[in-house]
């Protein structure tokens, strides 16, 4: 996996914590994700695009995620994710 990172600041009066957004959070790059659970419940969390690790912190709403995670330095960034499906040695 390779990340093409563009150092641009996207100002947004609304929350930047929306499913699918890529956020720079404390110097790391994260994807805001959602997972469905039983009975229509959902959980919201972050996945590091550098390490592919899933955050151990999960929240019932995007508002709770933002409330507990957000810092003043957070920003929405433009990122391009490239996934190379070929294995080493493949042509």
Residue frames relative to the residue before (quaternion, step in Angstrom):
aa qw qx qy qz dx dy dz
X 1.0000 0.0000 0.0000 0.0000 0.00 0.00 0.00
X 0.0660 -0.7859 0.6148 0.0048 3.53 -1.01 0.89
X 0.1946 -0.7800 0.5852 0.1062 3.58 -0.98 0.81
X 0.1906 -0.7395 0.6352 0.1154 3.53 -0.86 0.99
X 0.0908 -0.8370 0.5396 -0.0060 3.55 -0.26 1.27
X 0.1278 -0.7729 0.6187 0.0592 3.54 -0.86 0.97
X 0.3439 -0.7740 0.5045 0.1679 3.53 -0.61 1.17
X 0.3283 0.7198 -0.5347 0.2969 3.54 0.40 1.27
X 0.3098 -0.7455 0.5645 0.1722 3.53 -1.01 0.81
X 0.1399 -0.7912 0.5921 0.0620 3.58 -0.63 1.11
X 0.2305 -0.7861 0.5626 0.1109 3.54 -0.39 1.25
X 0.0476 0.7848 -0.6117 0.0874 3.53 -0.92 0.92
X 0.3895 -0.7347 0.5054 0.2304 3.58 -0.71 1.04
X 0.6539 0.4662 -0.3086 0.5098 3.55 1.19 -0.51
X 0.6921 -0.4572 0.3495 0.4357 3.56 -1.28 0.11
X 0.3533 -0.7201 0.5538 0.2235 3.57 -1.04 0.77
X 0.5845 0.5749 -0.3666 0.4399 3.57 1.29 -0.18
X 0.2887 0.7157 -0.5685 0.2850 3.53 0.08 1.40
X 0.6060 -0.5726 0.4032 0.3773 3.58 -1.06 0.75
X 0.7856 0.2927 -0.2490 0.4849 3.54 -0.86 1.07
X 0.5692 0.5894 -0.3923 0.4180 3.59 1.20 -0.30
X 0.2837 -0.7173 0.6103 0.1805 3.53 -1.22 0.63
X 0.0711 -0.8235 0.5610 -0.0447 3.53 -0.70 1.19
X 0.3003 -0.6846 0.6260 0.2220 3.51 -1.12 0.72
X 0.0092 0.8016 -0.5903 0.0943 3.54 -0.57 1.24
X 0.8379 -0.1455 0.0461 0.5241 3.56 -0.48 1.25
X 0.7606 -0.4146 0.1893 0.4623 3.55 0.92 1.01
X 0.6686 0.4433 -0.2967 0.5182 3.59 1.26 -0.05
X 0.3759 -0.7111 0.5485 0.2283 3.56 -1.24 0.43
X 0.0245 -0.8225 0.5660 -0.0497 3.57 -0.73 1.12
X 0.3023 -0.6930 0.6247 0.1952 3.51 -1.30 0.57
X 0.3441 -0.7169 0.5673 0.2143 3.58 -0.91 0.94
X 0.0497 -0.8339 0.5478 -0.0464 3.58 -0.64 1.19
X 0.1926 -0.7476 0.6275 0.1017 3.49 -1.39 0.37
X 0.0548 -0.7808 0.6204 0.0498 3.56 -1.10 0.67
X 0.3802 -0.7150 0.5336 0.2439 3.59 -0.92 0.86
X 0.1746 -0.7599 0.6185 0.0977 3.54 -1.14 0.73
X 0.7344 -0.3903 0.3034 0.4651 3.56 -1.27 -0.12
X 0.8455 0.2044 -0.1591 0.4669 3.55 -1.27 0.57
X 0.6896 -0.5277 0.2770 0.4114 3.58 1.04 0.74
X 0.4623 0.6702 -0.4583 0.3564 3.59 1.24 0.09
X 0.1521 -0.7722 0.6107 0.0872 3.55 -1.23 0.49
X 0.1674 -0.7449 0.6333 0.1268 3.53 -1.29 0.45
X 0.2153 -0.7725 0.5902 0.0928 3.56 -1.09 0.79
X 0.0815 0.7995 -0.5806 0.1307 3.55 -0.93 0.95
X 0.4325 -0.6745 0.5300 0.2775 3.56 -1.35 0.09
X 0.1460 -0.7425 0.6446 0.1090 3.56 -1.24 0.61
X 0.4019 -0.7079 0.5297 0.2383 3.56 -0.85 1.01
X 0.3099 -0.7592 0.5430 0.1809 3.58 -0.81 0.98
X 0.6100 0.5247 -0.3622 0.4706 3.59 1.26 -0.04
X 0.8051 0.2630 -0.1159 0.5188 3.57 0.94 -0.88
X 0.3612 -0.7476 0.4643 0.3084 3.61 1.31 -0.33
X 0.4596 0.6810 -0.4534 0.3455 3.60 1.19 0.35
X 0.3697 -0.7102 0.5642 0.2013 3.51 -1.11 0.84
X 0.5086 -0.6495 0.4779 0.3019 3.55 -0.93 0.92
X 0.4309 -0.6940 0.5127 0.2642 3.56 -1.02 0.77
X 0.6208 0.5176 -0.3367 0.4831 3.58 1.28 -0.28
X 0.0298 0.7839 -0.6175 0.0575 3.57 -0.74 1.11
X 0.1584 -0.8099 0.5638 0.0334 3.53 -1.01 0.88
X 0.5629 -0.6367 0.4263 0.3098 3.57 -1.18 0.63
X 0.7908 0.1430 -0.0818 0.5895 3.60 1.16 -0.51
X 0.6010 -0.5412 0.4401 0.3902 3.56 -1.27 0.36
X 0.6098 0.5630 -0.3468 0.4368 3.56 1.08 -0.69
X 0.6602 0.4904 -0.3016 0.4823 3.60 1.00 -0.82
X 0.6024 0.5459 -0.3517 0.4641 3.59 1.05 -0.73
X 0.6877 0.4806 -0.2781 0.4678 3.54 0.82 -1.04
X 0.6455 0.5439 -0.3149 0.4340 3.57 0.92 -0.92
X 0.7599 0.3944 -0.1959 0.4782 3.60 0.97 -0.86
X 0.7407 0.4190 -0.2143 0.4794 3.59 1.13 -0.59
X 0.6123 0.6382 -0.3421 0.3174 3.57 0.90 -0.97
X 0.0176 -0.7447 0.6663 0.0338 3.51 -1.20 0.71
X 0.6646 -0.5393 0.3397 0.3900 3.58 -1.19 0.45
X 0.6759 0.4994 -0.2974 0.4530 3.60 1.15 -0.49
X 0.4423 0.7007 -0.4592 0.3202 3.63 1.23 -0.11
X 0.0811 0.7949 -0.6000 0.0401 3.54 -1.09 0.67
X 0.4901 -0.6231 0.5319 0.2975 3.48 -1.25 0.62
X 0.0682 -0.8153 0.5749 0.0137 3.58 -0.79 0.98
X 0.4261 -0.6489 0.5608 0.2879 3.49 -1.29 0.45
X 0.0696 0.8020 -0.5850 0.0985 3.55 -0.63 1.12
X 0.1997 -0.7472 0.6232 0.1163 3.52 -1.17 0.65
X 0.1802 -0.7909 0.5809 0.0679 3.54 -0.67 1.14
X 0.0780 -0.7892 0.6090 0.0157 3.57 -0.75 1.08
X 0.1002 -0.7830 0.6129 0.0360 3.57 -0.73 1.07
X 0.2034 -0.7688 0.5987 0.0961 3.57 -0.70 1.13
X 0.2603 -0.8136 0.5057 0.1210 3.55 -0.41 1.23
X 0.5595 0.6140 -0.3881 0.3991 3.59 1.24 -0.22
X 0.3725 -0.7036 0.5607 0.2279 3.55 -1.11 0.73
X 0.6556 -0.4906 0.3750 0.4346 3.57 -1.18 0.43
X 0.7786 0.3101 -0.2490 0.4855 3.57 -0.88 0.92
X 0.5677 0.5791 -0.3901 0.4360 3.60 1.24 -0.30
X 0.3105 -0.7434 0.5595 0.1949 3.52 -1.14 0.60
